[in-house]
């Protein structure tokens, strides 16, 4: 109740993929790794499909002792990567149960850990057993779909091509930045499976299929504090704080073939993925420009700070000047 469901219907899926990316980073393997996302649909009729469950798997470090203890502690933010420890709650907003099977190696010993999670019982059916396999494989199943408003319609209209487009625009920045750090981004396997028709569709995305930025730049924003001044706009004068270094923001533009993504977009990013869409009334999102569509990504240390992102990670909580004026009611202090 304290942390509502994200307005983004795909928030649980993006949360799971991001967790998989962090688990793969934690493993520090020099070999190519893989993340798989499989949607299972029930065909109700020829024109309507119902989401049944989703399986996300990865070859990351798995739910070893440290990872499992972090998961078990709600609101635990010790994982780093600018996390707040609340993303796992998005699973339970839209699904009644989360089931985990994790095969991993710890201290040269192999284990299989299984457990389930629900609103009624955060962790249950937990088991840990030795394993003969030296493989790393974690599989998370989101089942018992609990649709929020318009979620049914969203998944009914979701196609594999549209999902591929969303993945490309969601992770283009991260793919590029990890490449700059010589980090090997994993391959992505995207699948739609239909139970009644027994049909399935599959797309493989490798890092090479994500574009390099076609434009880049940076700008700075100074810290300011308000001072009462009847001659100024709204009776408030904003004074630059010379005691603080301005914040630096970077931006990149990624260009896609018009048919490969659904729309143009500009995003404020945290943890190297889009969080908040910046609306632009000038750009018609549906139309390509000379056969291309563009995604702009804004990022920087200020946006990475977890206190500047809301708990359901779909927007930033940065006060506007108007809000600061309203809150302070002219009882100004030196906060900038």
Buried (B, 14 or more C-beta within 10 A) or exposed (E): EEBBBBEBBBBBBBBBBBBBBBBBBBBEBEEEBBBBBBBBBEBEEEEEBBBBBBBBBBBBBBBBEEBBEBBBEEEBBEBEBBBBBBBBBBBBBBBBBBBBBBBBBBEEEBBBBBBBBBEEEBBEEEEEEEBEEEEBBBBBBBBEBEBBEEBBEBBBEBEBBEBBBBBBBBBBBBBBBBBEEEBBBBBBBBBBBBEEEEEEBEBEBEBEBBBEBEEEEEEEEEBBBBEEEEEEEEEBBBEEBEEEEEBEBBBBBBBBEBEBBBBBBBBBBBBBBBBBBEEEEEBEEEEBEEEBBBBBBBBBEBBBEBEBBBBBBBBBEEEEEEEBBEEBEEEBEEEB
